Amino acid sequence: MDPLPLSRLYAAVARLIESGRYQHASEDLLHSAGIEKAETKSRISAPRDAARIGLSDVKAGQVRTFDTAQDLGHYLVDLAESALRPIT
């Protein structure tokens, strides 16, 4: 993502202050920094959490192996068809 040009950033902060949402530019910047920090934490923790779940499944023996890529493909097609089948 390209950085926001400073002129647009200043204009956005000015609009937020004028709207009464923030009293000072520093409040807006601190709020934005908090959102960015939370998004960064989420980007870091999501893959970690997925790996933790995957390792837990492997340790519990809840894995499925395939001899060939074609076998995996057939399994995924069957799984997709099953998921798309109407509930009766």
PDB file of N, CA, C and O in Angstrom:
ATOM      1  N   MET A   1       0.841  -1.166   0.000  1.00  0.00           N
ATOM      2  CA  MET A   1       0.000   0.000   0.000  1.00  0.00           C
ATOM      3  C   MET A   1       0.890   1.235   0.000  1.00  0.00           C
ATOM      4  O   MET A   1       1.843   1.326   0.775  1.00  0.00           O
ATOM      5  N   ASP A   2       0.573   2.182  -0.873  1.00  0.00           N
ATOM      6  CA  ASP A   2       1.340   3.415  -0.944  1.00  0.00           C
ATOM      7  C   ASP A   2       1.036   4.282   0.274  1.00  0.00           C
ATOM      8  O   ASP A   2      -0.104   4.328   0.738  1.00  0.00           O
ATOM      9  N   PRO A   3       2.060   4.973   0.794  1.00  0.00           N
ATOM     10  CA  PRO A   3       1.804   5.847   1.934  1.00  0.00           C
ATOM     11  C   PRO A   3       0.874   6.987   1.528  1.00  0.00           C
ATOM     12  O   PRO A   3       0.891   7.437   0.382  1.00  0.00           O
ATOM     13  N   LEU A   4       0.075   7.440   2.467  1.00  0.00           N
ATOM     14  CA  LEU A   4      -0.846   8.543   2.234  1.00  0.00           C
ATOM     15  C   LEU A   4      -0.043   9.832   2.112  1.00  0.00           C
ATOM     16  O   LEU A   4       0.787  10.116   2.976  1.00  0.00           O
ATOM     17  N   PRO A   5      -0.270  10.627   1.049  1.00  0.00           N
ATOM     18  CA  PRO A   5       0.450  11.903   0.941  1.00  0.00           C
ATOM     19  C   PRO A   5       0.146  12.772   2.159  1.00  0.00           C
ATOM     20  O   PRO A   5      -0.982  12.780   2.651  1.00  0.00           O
ATOM     21  N   LEU A   6       1.138  13.493   2.637  1.00  0.00           N
ATOM     22  CA  LEU A   6       0.967  14.307   3.842  1.00  0.00           C
ATOM     23  C   LEU A   6      -0.170  15.314   3.722  1.00  0.00           C
ATOM     24  O   LEU A   6      -0.876  15.563   4.699  1.00  0.00           O
ATOM     25  N   SER A   7      -0.359  15.894   2.546  1.00  0.00           N
ATOM     26  CA  SER A   7      -1.431  16.885   2.393  1.00  0.00           C
ATOM     27  C   SER A   7      -2.796  16.240   2.643  1.00  0.00           C
ATOM     28  O   SER A   7      -3.667  16.861   3.254  1.00  0.00           O
ATOM     29  N   ARG A   8      -2.990  15.012   2.183  1.00  0.00           N
ATOM     30  CA  ARG A   8      -4.261  14.310   2.423  1.00  0.00           C
ATOM     31  C   ARG A   8      -4.384  13.931   3.890  1.00  0.00           C
ATOM     32  O   ARG A   8      -5.478  13.983   4.453  1.00  0.00           O
ATOM     33  N   LEU A   9      -3.275  13.551   4.513  1.00  0.00           N
ATOM     34  CA  LEU A   9      -3.296  13.203   5.928  1.00  0.00           C
ATOM     35  C   LEU A   9      -3.678  14.421   6.766  1.00  0.00           C
ATOM     36  O   LEU A   9      -4.533  14.329   7.647  1.00  0.00           O
ATOM     37  N   TYR A  10      -3.044  15.561   6.490  1.00  0.00           N
ATOM     38  CA  TYR A  10      -3.356  16.790   7.223  1.00  0.00           C
ATOM     39  C   TYR A  10      -4.834  17.161   7.039  1.00  0.00           C
ATOM     40  O   TYR A  10      -5.503  17.547   7.997  1.00  0.00           O
ATOM     41  N   ALA A  11      -5.330  17.044   5.825  1.00  0.00           N
ATOM     42  CA  ALA A  11      -6.726  17.395   5.545  1.00  0.00           C
ATOM     43  C   ALA A  11      -7.674  16.462   6.298  1.00  0.00           C
ATOM     44  O   ALA A  11      -8.686  16.911   6.837  1.00  0.00           O
ATOM     45  N   ALA A  12      -7.355  15.171   6.338  1.00  0.00           N
ATOM     46  CA  ALA A  12      -8.202  14.209   7.047  1.00  0.00           C
ATOM     47  C   ALA A  12      -8.218  14.498   8.546  1.00  0.00           C
ATOM     48  O   ALA A  12      -9.273  14.453   9.179  1.00  0.00           O
ATOM     49  N   VAL A  13      -7.062  14.791   9.106  1.00  0.00           N
ATOM     50  CA  VAL A  13      -6.982  15.116  10.539  1.00  0.00           C
ATOM     51  C   VAL A  13      -7.759  16.394  10.821  1.00  0.00           C
ATOM     52  O   VAL A  13      -8.469  16.477  11.823  1.00  0.00           O
ATOM     53  N   ALA A  14      -7.634  17.383   9.955  1.00  0.00           N
ATOM     54  CA  ALA A  14      -8.351  18.653  10.145  1.00  0.00           C
ATOM     55  C   ALA A  14      -9.860  18.416  10.128  1.00  0.00           C
ATOM     56  O   ALA A  14     -10.588  18.987  10.939  1.00  0.00           O
ATOM     57  N   ARG A  15     -10.335  17.569   9.198  1.00  0.00           N
ATOM     58  CA  ARG A  15     -11.778  17.282   9.136  1.00  0.00           C
ATOM     59  C   ARG A  15     -12.259  16.596  10.411  1.00  0.00           C
ATOM     60  O   ARG A  15     -13.342  16.905  10.907  1.00  0.00           O
ATOM     61  N   LEU A  16     -11.467  15.671  10.943  1.00  0.00           N
ATOM     62  CA  LEU A  16     -11.858  14.970  12.172  1.00  0.00           C
ATOM     63  C   LEU A  16     -11.915  15.930  13.361  1.00  0.00           C
ATOM     64  O   LEU A  16     -12.805  15.832  14.206  1.00  0.00           O
ATOM     65  N   ILE A  17     -10.969  16.848  13.416  1.00  0.00           N
ATOM     66  CA  ILE A  17     -10.968  17.827  14.510  1.00  0.00           C
ATOM     67  C   ILE A  17     -12.166  18.765  14.357  1.00  0.00           C
ATOM     68  O   ILE A  17     -12.856  19.057  15.334  1.00  0.00           O
ATOM     69  N   GLU A  18     -12.415  19.239  13.131  1.00  0.00           N
ATOM     70  CA  GLU A  18     -13.547  20.134  12.884  1.00  0.00           C
ATOM     71  C   GLU A  18     -14.876  19.450  13.200  1.00  0.00           C
ATOM     72  O   GLU A  18     -15.819  20.105  13.644  1.00  0.00           O
ATOM     73  N   SER A  19     -14.959  18.142  12.975  1.00  0.00           N
ATOM     74  CA  SER A  19     -16.212  17.429  13.230  1.00  0.00           C
ATOM     75  C   SER A  19     -16.490  17.281  14.717  1.00  0.00           C
ATOM     76  O   SER A  19     -17.604  16.945  15.121  1.00  0.00           O
ATOM     77  N   GLY A  20     -15.466  17.535  15.531  1.00  0.00           N
ATOM     78  CA  GLY A  20     -15.635  17.407  16.973  1.00  0.00           C
ATOM     79  C   GLY A  20     -15.298  16.016  17.497  1.00  0.00           C
ATOM     80  O   GLY A  20     -15.362  15.772  18.702  1.00  0.00           O
ATOM     81  N   ARG A  21     -14.941  15.111  16.603  1.00  0.00           N
ATOM     82  CA  ARG A  21     -14.615  13.753  17.045  1.00  0.00           C
ATOM     83  C   ARG A  21     -13.357  13.753  17.907  1.00  0.00           C
ATOM     84  O   ARG A  21     -13.261  13.007  18.881  1.00  0.00           O
ATOM     85  N   TYR A  22     -12.408  14.586  17.542  1.00  0.00           N
ATOM     86  CA  TYR A  22     -11.163  14.707  18.299  1.00  0.00           C
ATOM     87  C   TYR A  22     -10.930  16.177  18.611  1.00  0.00           C
ATOM     88  O   TYR A  22     -11.316  17.056  17.841  1.00  0.00           O
ATOM     89  N   GLN A  23     -10.301  16.431  19.738  1.00  0.00           N
ATOM     90  CA  GLN A  23     -10.001  17.800  20.126  1.00  0.00           C
ATOM     91  C   GLN A  23      -8.649  18.257  19.586  1.00  0.00           C
ATOM     92  O   GLN A  23      -8.438  19.445  19.344  1.00  0.00           O
ATOM     93  N   HIS A  24      -7.740  17.311  19.399  1.00  0.00           N
ATOM     94  CA  HIS A  24      -6.387  17.633  18.966  1.00  0.00           C
ATOM     95  C   HIS A  24      -5.933  16.600  17.933  1.00  0.00           C
ATOM     96  O   HIS A  24      -6.413  15.466  17.911  1.00  0.00           O
ATOM     97  N   ALA A  25      -5.009  17.017  17.091  1.00  0.00           N
ATOM     98  CA  ALA A  25      -4.477  16.109  16.077  1.00  0.00           C
ATOM     99  C   ALA A  25      -3.821  14.892  16.724  1.00  0.00           C
ATOM    100  O   ALA A  25      -3.863  13.794  16.170  1.00  0.00           O
ATOM    101  N   SER A  26      -3.219  15.084  17.890  1.00  0.00           N
ATOM    102  CA  SER A  26      -2.519  13.973  18.541  1.00  0.00           C
ATOM    103  C   SER A  26      -3.491  12.859  18.917  1.00  0.00           C
ATOM    104  O   SER A  26      -3.120  11.686  18.875  1.00  0.00           O
ATOM    105  N   GLU A  27      -4.737  13.203  19.284  1.00  0.00           N
ATOM    106  CA  GLU A  27      -5.724  12.177  19.622  1.00  0.00           C
ATOM    107  C   GLU A  27      -6.008  11.294  18.408  1.00  0.00           C
ATOM    108  O   GLU A  27      -6.054  10.069  18.517  1.00  0.00           O
ATOM    109  N   ASP A  28      -6.197  11.931  17.251  1.00  0.00           N
ATOM    110  CA  ASP A  28      -6.469  11.176  16.028  1.00  0.00           C
ATOM    111  C   ASP A  28      -5.291  10.286  15.676  1.00  0.00           C
ATOM    112  O   ASP A  28      -5.463   9.118  15.327  1.00  0.00           O
ATOM    113  N   LEU A  29      -4.090  10.849  15.770  1.00  0.00           N
ATOM    114  CA  LEU A  29      -2.904  10.074  15.412  1.00  0.00           C
ATOM    115  C   LEU A  29      -2.709   8.901  16.371  1.00  0.00           C
ATOM    116  O   LEU A  29      -2.333   7.810  15.942  1.00  0.00           O
ATOM    117  N   LEU A  30      -2.958   9.111  17.657  1.00  0.00           N
ATOM    118  CA  LEU A  30      -2.837   8.013  18.620  1.00  0.00           C
ATOM    119  C   LEU A  30      -3.887   6.939  18.345  1.00  0.00           C
ATOM    120  O   LEU A  30      -3.598   5.745  18.426  1.00  0.00           O
ATOM    121  N   HIS A  31      -5.104   7.368  18.021  1.00  0.00           N
ATOM    122  CA  HIS A  31      -6.162   6.414  17.689  1.00  0.00           C
ATOM    123  C   HIS A  31      -5.769   5.603  16.460  1.00  0.00           C
ATOM    124  O   HIS A  31      -5.898   4.379  16.458  1.00  0.00           O
ATOM    125  N   SER A  32      -5.291   6.278  15.415  1.00  0.00           N
ATOM    126  CA  SER A  32      -4.869   5.594  14.184  1.00  0.00           C
ATOM    127  C   SER A  32      -3.726   4.634  14.453  1.00  0.00           C
ATOM    128  O   SER A  32      -3.697   3.527  13.915  1.00  0.00           O
ATOM    129  N   ALA A  33      -2.785   5.058  15.284  1.00  0.00           N
ATOM    130  CA  ALA A  33      -1.656   4.184  15.612  1.00  0.00           C
ATOM    131  C   ALA A  33      -2.138   2.946  16.350  1.00  0.00           C
ATOM    132  O   ALA A  33      -1.612   1.854  16.134  1.00  0.00           O
ATOM    133  N   GLY A  34      -3.135   3.102  17.221  1.00  0.00           N
ATOM    134  CA  GLY A  34      -3.688   1.961  17.939  1.00  0.00           C
ATOM    135  C   GLY A  34      -4.356   0.977  17.001  1.00  0.00           C
ATOM    136  O   GLY A  34      -4.210  -0.234  17.164  1.00  0.00           O
ATOM    137  N   ILE A  35      -5.092   1.489  16.015  1.00  0.00           N
ATOM    138  CA  ILE A  35      -5.735   0.622  15.023  1.00  0.00           C
ATOM    139  C   ILE A  35      -4.676  -0.113  14.215  1.00  0.00           C
ATOM    140  O   ILE A  35      -4.787  -1.317  13.985  1.00  0.00           O
ATOM    141  N   GLU A  36      -3.651   0.612  13.787  1.00  0.00           N
ATOM    142  CA  GLU A  36      -2.584  -0.006  12.996  1.00  0.00           C
ATOM    143  C   GLU A  36      -1.872  -1.079  13.808  1.00  0.00           C
ATOM    144  O   GLU A  36      -1.538  -2.139  13.279  1.00  0.00           O
ATOM    145  N   LYS A  37      -1.637  -0.810  15.090  1.00  0.00           N
ATOM    146  CA  LYS A  37      -0.972  -1.787  15.952  1.00  0.00           C
ATOM    147  C   LYS A  37      -1.834  -3.043  16.086  1.00  0.00           C
ATOM    148  O   LYS A  37      -1.310  -4.156  16.047  1.00  0.00           O
ATOM    149  N   ALA A  38      -3.142  -2.878  16.243  1.00  0.00           N
ATOM    150  CA  ALA A  38      -4.054  -4.024  16.360  1.00  0.00           C
ATOM    151  C   ALA A  38      -4.075  -4.828  15.065  1.00  0.00           C
ATOM    152  O   ALA A  38      -4.097  -6.058  15.097  1.00  0.00           O
ATOM    153  N   GLU A  39      -4.069  -4.134  13.919  1.00  0.00           N
ATOM    154  CA  GLU A  39      -4.066  -4.835  12.632  1.00  0.00           C
ATOM    155  C   GLU A  39      -2.770  -5.613  12.452  1.00  0.00           C
ATOM    156  O   GLU A  39      -2.790  -6.745  11.969  1.00  0.00           O
ATOM    157  N   THR A  40      -1.651  -5.022  12.832  1.00  0.00           N
ATOM    158  CA  THR A  40      -0.364  -5.706  12.731  1.00  0.00           C
ATOM    159  C   THR A  40      -0.344  -6.937  13.629  1.00  0.00           C
ATOM    160  O   THR A  40       0.114  -8.004  13.220  1.00  0.00           O
ATOM    161  N   LYS A  41      -0.839  -6.786  14.847  1.00  0.00           N
ATOM    162  CA  LYS A  41      -0.893  -7.914  15.776  1.00  0.00           C
ATOM    163  C   LYS A  41      -1.742  -9.031  15.196  1.00  0.00           C
ATOM    164  O   LYS A  41      -1.386 -10.204  15.310  1.00  0.00           O
ATOM    165  N   SER A  42      -2.856  -8.682  14.578  1.00  0.00           N
ATOM    166  CA  SER A  42      -3.745  -9.679  13.980  1.00  0.00           C
ATOM    167  C   SER A  42      -3.051 -10.407  12.831  1.00  0.00           C
ATOM    168  O   SER A  42      -3.170 -11.625  12.697  1.00  0.00           O
ATOM    169  N   ARG A  43      -2.324  -9.652  12.002  1.00  0.00           N
ATOM    170  CA  ARG A  43      -1.611 -10.278  10.872  1.00  0.00           C
ATOM    171  C   ARG A  43      -0.539 -11.244  11.366  1.00  0.00           C
ATOM    172  O   ARG A  43      -0.246 -12.244  10.712  1.00  0.00           O
ATOM    173  N   ILE A  44       0.038 -10.942  12.514  1.00  0.00           N
ATOM    174  CA  ILE A  44       1.076 -11.808  13.072  1.00  0.00           C
ATOM    175  C   ILE A  44       0.452 -13.002  13.780  1.00  0.00           C
ATOM    176  O   ILE A  44       0.934 -14.126  13.636  1.00  0.00           O
ATOM    177  N   SER A  45      -0.609 -12.775  14.539  1.00  0.00           N
ATOM    178  CA  SER A  45      -1.170 -13.850  15.359  1.00  0.00           C
ATOM    179  C   SER A  45      -2.001 -14.842  14.551  1.00  0.00           C
ATOM    180  O   SER A  45      -2.065 -16.014  14.921  1.00  0.00           O
ATOM    181  N   ALA A  46      -2.633 -14.421  13.472  1.00  0.00           N
ATOM    182  CA  ALA A  46      -3.486 -15.337  12.699  1.00  0.00           C
ATOM    183  C   ALA A  46      -2.699 -16.543  12.160  1.00  0.00           C
ATOM    184  O   ALA A  46      -3.145 -17.675  12.351  1.00  0.00           O
ATOM    185  N   PRO A  47      -1.558 -16.352  11.500  1.00  0.00           N
ATOM    186  CA  PRO A  47      -0.810 -17.519  11.032  1.00  0.00           C
ATOM    187  C   PRO A  47      -0.297 -18.382  12.192  1.00  0.00           C
ATOM    188  O   PRO A  47      -0.263 -19.609  12.097  1.00  0.00           O
ATOM    189  N   ARG A  48       0.099 -17.724  13.282  1.00  0.00           N
ATOM    190  CA  ARG A  48       0.551 -18.469  14.460  1.00  0.00           C
ATOM    191  C   ARG A  48      -0.569 -19.344  15.009  1.00  0.00           C
ATOM    192  O   ARG A  48      -0.354 -20.512  15.331  1.00  0.00           O
ATOM    193  N   ASP A  49      -1.760 -18.773  15.111  1.00  0.00           N
ATOM    194  CA  ASP A  49      -2.908 -19.523  15.611  1.00  0.00           C
ATOM    195  C   ASP A  49      -3.248 -20.686  14.688  1.00  0.00           C
ATOM    196  O   ASP A  49      -3.552 -21.782  15.157  1.00  0.00           O
ATOM    197  N   ALA A  50      -3.198 -20.454  13.384  1.00  0.00           N
ATOM    198  CA  ALA A  50      -3.484 -21.519  12.421  1.00  0.00           C
ATOM    199  C   ALA A  50      -2.452 -22.642  12.533  1.00  0.00           C
ATOM    200  O   ALA A  50      -2.808 -23.819  12.476  1.00  0.00           O
ATOM    201  N   ALA A  51      -1.194 -22.288  12.690  1.00  0.00           N
ATOM    202  CA  ALA A  51      -0.145 -23.303  12.853  1.00  0.00           C
ATOM    203  C   ALA A  51      -0.355 -24.088  14.141  1.00  0.00           C
ATOM    204  O   ALA A  51      -0.185 -25.307  14.156  1.00  0.00           O
ATOM    205  N   ARG A  52      -0.716 -23.415  15.205  1.00  0.00           N
ATOM    206  CA  ARG A  52      -0.964 -24.067  16.493  1.00  0.00           C
ATOM    207  C   ARG A  52      -2.117 -25.074  16.365  1.00  0.00           C
ATOM    208  O   ARG A  52      -2.033 -26.184  16.890  1.00  0.00           O
ATOM    209  N   ILE A  53      -3.181 -24.688  15.674  1.00  0.00           N
ATOM    210  CA  ILE A  53      -4.318 -25.582  15.467  1.00  0.00           C
ATOM    211  C   ILE A  53      -3.897 -26.773  14.612  1.00  0.00           C
ATOM    212  O   ILE A  53      -4.257 -27.914  14.903  1.00  0.00           O
ATOM    213  N   GLY A  54      -3.139 -26.501  13.565  1.00  0.00           N
ATOM    214  CA  GLY A  54      -2.676 -27.585  12.692  1.00  0.00           C
ATOM    215  C   GLY A  54      -1.799 -28.582  13.429  1.00  0.00           C
ATOM    216  O   GLY A  54      -1.966 -29.792  13.270  1.00  0.00           O
ATOM    217  N   LEU A  55      -0.872 -28.091  14.229  1.00  0.00           N
ATOM    218  CA  LEU A  55      -0.004 -28.987  14.999  1.00  0.00           C
ATOM    219  C   LEU A  55      -0.799 -29.795  16.011  1.00  0.00           C
ATOM    220  O   LEU A  55      -0.503 -30.965  16.253  1.00  0.00           O
ATOM    221  N   SER A  56      -1.798 -29.175  16.593  1.00  0.00           N
ATOM    222  CA  SER A  56      -2.664 -29.877  17.539  1.00  0.00           C
ATOM    223  C   SER A  56      -3.405 -31.015  16.841  1.00  0.00           C
ATOM    224  O   SER A  56      -3.532 -32.109  17.391  1.00  0.00           O
ATOM    225  N   ASP A  57      -3.893 -30.754  15.631  1.00  0.00           N
ATOM    226  CA  ASP A  57      -4.579 -31.798  14.859  1.00  0.00           C
ATOM    227  C   ASP A  57      -3.627 -32.943  14.514  1.00  0.00           C
ATOM    228  O   ASP A  57      -4.004 -34.112  14.596  1.00  0.00           O
ATOM    229  N   VAL A  58      -2.404 -32.609  14.132  1.00  0.00           N
ATOM    230  CA  VAL A  58      -1.421 -33.646  13.798  1.00  0.00           C
ATOM    231  C   VAL A  58      -1.131 -34.511  15.026  1.00  0.00           C
ATOM    232  O   VAL A  58      -1.111 -35.739  14.932  1.00  0.00           O
ATOM    233  N   LYS A  59      -0.909 -33.875  16.169  1.00  0.00           N
ATOM    234  CA  LYS A  59      -0.630 -34.620  17.401  1.00  0.00           C
ATOM    235  C   LYS A  59      -1.800 -35.514  17.794  1.00  0.00           C
ATOM    236  O   LYS A  59      -1.600 -36.587  18.363  1.00  0.00           O
ATOM    237  N   ALA A  60      -3.030 -35.072  17.490  1.00  0.00           N
ATOM    238  CA  ALA A  60      -4.222 -35.845  17.839  1.00  0.00           C
ATOM    239  C   ALA A  60      -4.535 -36.906  16.786  1.00  0.00           C
ATOM    240  O   ALA A  60      -5.494 -37.664  16.933  1.00  0.00           O
ATOM    241  N   GLY A  61      -3.733 -36.960  15.730  1.00  0.00           N
ATOM    242  CA  GLY A  61      -3.960 -37.954  14.683  1.00  0.00           C
ATOM    243  C   GLY A  61      -5.107 -37.603  13.755  1.00  0.00           C
ATOM    244  O   GLY A  61      -5.617 -38.466  13.040  1.00  0.00           O
ATOM    245  N   GLN A  62      -5.515 -36.353  13.761  1.00  0.00           N
ATOM    246  CA  GLN A  62      -6.628 -35.916  12.928  1.00  0.00           C
ATOM    247  C   GLN A  62      -6.107 -35.333  11.616  1.00  0.00           C
ATOM    248  O   GLN A  62      -6.299 -34.155  11.314  1.00  0.00           O
ATOM    249  N   VAL A  63      -5.448 -36.189  10.854  1.00  0.00           N
ATOM    250  CA  VAL A  63      -4.911 -35.762   9.562  1.00  0.00           C
ATOM    251  C   VAL A  63      -5.332 -36.743   8.491  1.00  0.00           C
ATOM    252  O   VAL A  63      -5.681 -37.887   8.781  1.00  0.00           O
ATOM    253  N   ARG A  64      -5.296 -36.295   7.271  1.00  0.00           N
ATOM    254  CA  ARG A  64      -5.629 -37.133   6.126  1.00  0.00           C
ATOM    255  C   ARG A  64      -4.448 -37.021   5.165  1.00  0.00           C
ATOM    256  O   ARG A  64      -3.989 -35.918   4.866  1.00  0.00           O
ATOM    257  N   THR A  65      -3.965 -38.142   4.691  1.00  0.00           N
ATOM    258  CA  THR A  65      -2.833 -38.116   3.763  1.00  0.00           C
ATOM    259  C   THR A  65      -3.295 -38.578   2.387  1.00  0.00           C
ATOM    260  O   THR A  65      -4.279 -39.304   2.253  1.00  0.00           O
ATOM    261  N   PHE A  66      -2.567 -38.143   1.381  1.00  0.00           N
ATOM    262  CA  PHE A  66      -2.884 -38.482  -0.001  1.00  0.00           C
ATOM    263  C   PHE A  66      -1.607 -38.941  -0.684  1.00  0.00           C
ATOM    264  O   PHE A  66      -0.535 -38.376  -0.466  1.00  0.00           O
ATOM    265  N   ASP A  67      -1.732 -39.969  -1.510  1.00  0.00           N
ATOM    266  CA  ASP A  67      -0.559 -40.505  -2.205  1.00  0.00           C
ATOM    267  C   ASP A  67      -0.146 -39.621  -3.369  1.00  0.00           C
ATOM    268  O   ASP A  67       1.039 -39.528  -3.692  1.00  0.00           O
ATOM    269  N   THR A  68      -1.112 -38.974  -3.999  1.00  0.00           N
ATOM    270  CA  THR A  68      -0.794 -38.144  -5.165  1.00  0.00           C
ATOM    271  C   THR A  68      -1.587 -36.840  -5.099  1.00  0.00           C
ATOM    272  O   THR A  68      -2.558 -36.714  -4.354  1.00  0.00           O
ATOM    273  N   ALA A  69      -1.148 -35.892  -5.890  1.00  0.00           N
ATOM    274  CA  ALA A  69      -1.883 -34.627  -5.999  1.00  0.00           C
ATOM    275  C   ALA A  69      -3.263 -34.882  -6.599  1.00  0.00           C
ATOM    276  O   ALA A  69      -4.228 -34.195  -6.265  1.00  0.00           O
ATOM    277  N   GLN A  70      -3.350 -35.858  -7.471  1.00  0.00           N
ATOM    278  CA  GLN A  70      -4.641 -36.191  -8.081  1.00  0.00           C
ATOM    279  C   GLN A  70      -5.619 -36.710  -7.023  1.00  0.00           C
ATOM    280  O   GLN A  70      -6.800 -36.364  -7.046  1.00  0.00           O
ATOM    281  N   ASP A  71      -5.127 -37.540  -6.097  1.00  0.00           N
ATOM    282  CA  ASP A  71      -5.977 -38.023  -5.006  1.00  0.00           C
ATOM    283  C   ASP A  71      -6.485 -36.855  -4.159  1.00  0.00           C
ATOM    284  O   ASP A  71      -7.653 -36.822  -3.770  1.00  0.00           O
ATOM    285  N   LEU A  72      -5.612 -35.914  -3.883  1.00  0.00           N
ATOM    286  CA  LEU A  72      -6.009 -34.726  -3.134  1.00  0.00           C
ATOM    287  C   LEU A  72      -7.068 -33.947  -3.908  1.00  0.00           C
ATOM    288  O   LEU A  72      -8.057 -33.496  -3.330  1.00  0.00           O
ATOM    289  N   GLY A  73      -6.863 -33.791  -5.208  1.00  0.00           N
ATOM    290  CA  GLY A  73      -7.827 -33.078  -6.048  1.00  0.00           C
ATOM    291  C   GLY A  73      -9.196 -33.732  -6.021  1.00  0.00           C
ATOM    292  O   GLY A  73     -10.212 -33.048  -5.904  1.00  0.00           O
ATOM    293  N   HIS A  74      -9.228 -35.054  -6.130  1.00  0.00           N
ATOM    294  CA  HIS A  74     -10.504 -35.774  -6.079  1.00  0.00           C
ATOM    295  C   HIS A  74     -11.191 -35.564  -4.722  1.00  0.00           C
ATOM    296  O   HIS A  74     -12.401 -35.349  -4.658  1.00  0.00           O
ATOM    297  N   TYR A  75     -10.414 -35.627  -3.656  1.00  0.00           N
ATOM    298  CA  TYR A  75     -10.969 -35.433  -2.322  1.00  0.00           C
ATOM    299  C   TYR A  75     -11.580 -34.039  -2.198  1.00  0.00           C
ATOM    300  O   TYR A  75     -12.687 -33.890  -1.681  1.00  0.00           O
ATOM    301  N   LEU A  76     -10.863 -33.018  -2.672  1.00  0.00           N
ATOM    302  CA  LEU A  76     -11.360 -31.648  -2.571  1.00  0.00           C
ATOM    303  C   LEU A  76     -12.616 -31.428  -3.408  1.00  0.00           C
ATOM    304  O   LEU A  76     -13.525 -30.714  -2.986  1.00  0.00           O
ATOM    305  N   VAL A  77     -12.670 -32.042  -4.596  1.00  0.00           N
ATOM    306  CA  VAL A  77     -13.872 -31.929  -5.428  1.00  0.00           C
ATOM    307  C   VAL A  77     -15.052 -32.583  -4.721  1.00  0.00           C
ATOM    308  O   VAL A  77     -16.140 -32.011  -4.661  1.00  0.00           O
ATOM    309  N   ASP A  78     -14.835 -33.781  -4.186  1.00  0.00           N
ATOM    310  CA  ASP A  78     -15.905 -34.465  -3.445  1.00  0.00           C
ATOM    311  C   ASP A  78     -16.365 -33.642  -2.247  1.00  0.00           C
ATOM    312  O   ASP A  78     -17.562 -33.544  -1.979  1.00  0.00           O
ATOM    313  N   LEU A  79     -15.422 -33.056  -1.535  1.00  0.00           N
ATOM    314  CA  LEU A  79     -15.740 -32.236  -0.369  1.00  0.00           C
ATOM    315  C   LEU A  79     -16.558 -31.009  -0.776  1.00  0.00           C
ATOM    316  O   LEU A  79     -17.537 -30.667  -0.112  1.00  0.00           O
ATOM    317  N   ALA A  80     -16.160 -30.347  -1.865  1.00  0.00           N
ATOM    318  CA  ALA A  80     -16.883 -29.164  -2.362  1.00  0.00           C
ATOM    319  C   ALA A  80     -18.288 -29.542  -2.798  1.00  0.00           C
ATOM    320  O   ALA A  80     -19.248 -28.838  -2.482  1.00  0.00           O
ATOM    321  N   GLU A  81     -18.416 -30.647  -3.519  1.00  0.00           N
ATOM    322  CA  GLU A  81     -19.739 -31.083  -3.967  1.00  0.00           C
ATOM    323  C   GLU A  81     -20.630 -31.396  -2.776  1.00  0.00           C
ATOM    324  O   GLU A  81     -21.819 -31.077  -2.778  1.00  0.00           O
ATOM    325  N   SER A  82     -20.054 -32.015  -1.769  1.00  0.00           N
ATOM    326  CA  SER A  82     -20.807 -32.337  -0.552  1.00  0.00           C
ATOM    327  C   SER A  82     -21.270 -31.064   0.151  1.00  0.00           C
ATOM    328  O   SER A  82     -22.399 -30.990   0.637  1.00  0.00           O
ATOM    329  N   ALA A  83     -20.410 -30.087   0.200  1.00  0.00           N
ATOM    330  CA  ALA A  83     -20.739 -28.826   0.877  1.00  0.00           C
ATOM    331  C   ALA A  83     -21.824 -28.063   0.103  1.00  0.00           C
ATOM    332  O   ALA A  83     -22.623 -27.345   0.705  1.00  0.00           O
ATOM    333  N   LEU A  84     -21.854 -28.213  -1.203  1.00  0.00           N
ATOM    334  CA  LEU A  84     -22.807 -27.474  -2.037  1.00  0.00           C
ATOM    335  C   LEU A  84     -24.137 -28.212  -2.216  1.00  0.00           C
ATOM    336  O   LEU A  84     -25.106 -27.641  -2.717  1.00  0.00           O
ATOM    337  N   ARG A  85     -24.176 -29.459  -1.812  1.00  0.00           N
ATOM    338  CA  ARG A  85     -25.388 -30.262  -1.940  1.00  0.00           C
ATOM    339  C   ARG A  85     -26.473 -29.701  -1.019  1.00  0.00           C
ATOM    340  O   ARG A  85     -26.203 -29.387   0.140  1.00  0.00           O
ATOM    341  N   PRO A  86     -27.698 -29.577  -1.533  1.00  0.00           N
ATOM    342  CA  PRO A  86     -28.782 -29.054  -0.684  1.00  0.00           C
ATOM    343  C   PRO A  86     -29.033 -29.953   0.512  1.00  0.00           C
ATOM    344  O   PRO A  86     -28.893 -31.173   0.432  1.00  0.00           O
ATOM    345  N   ILE A  87     -29.400 -29.340   1.604  1.00  0.00           N
ATOM    346  CA  ILE A  87     -29.730 -30.095   2.829  1.00  0.00           C
ATOM    347  C   ILE A  87     -31.142 -30.626   2.652  1.00  0.00           C
ATOM    348  O   ILE A  87     -32.058 -29.897   2.273  1.00  0.00           O
ATOM    349  N   THR A  88     -31.296 -31.916   2.935  1.00  0.00           N
ATOM    350  CA  THR A  88     -32.638 -32.511   2.790  1.00  0.00           C
ATOM    351  C   THR A  88     -33.220 -32.874   4.137  1.00  0.00           C
ATOM    352  O   THR A  88     -34.338 -33.384   4.209  1.00  0.00           O
TER     353      THR A  88
END
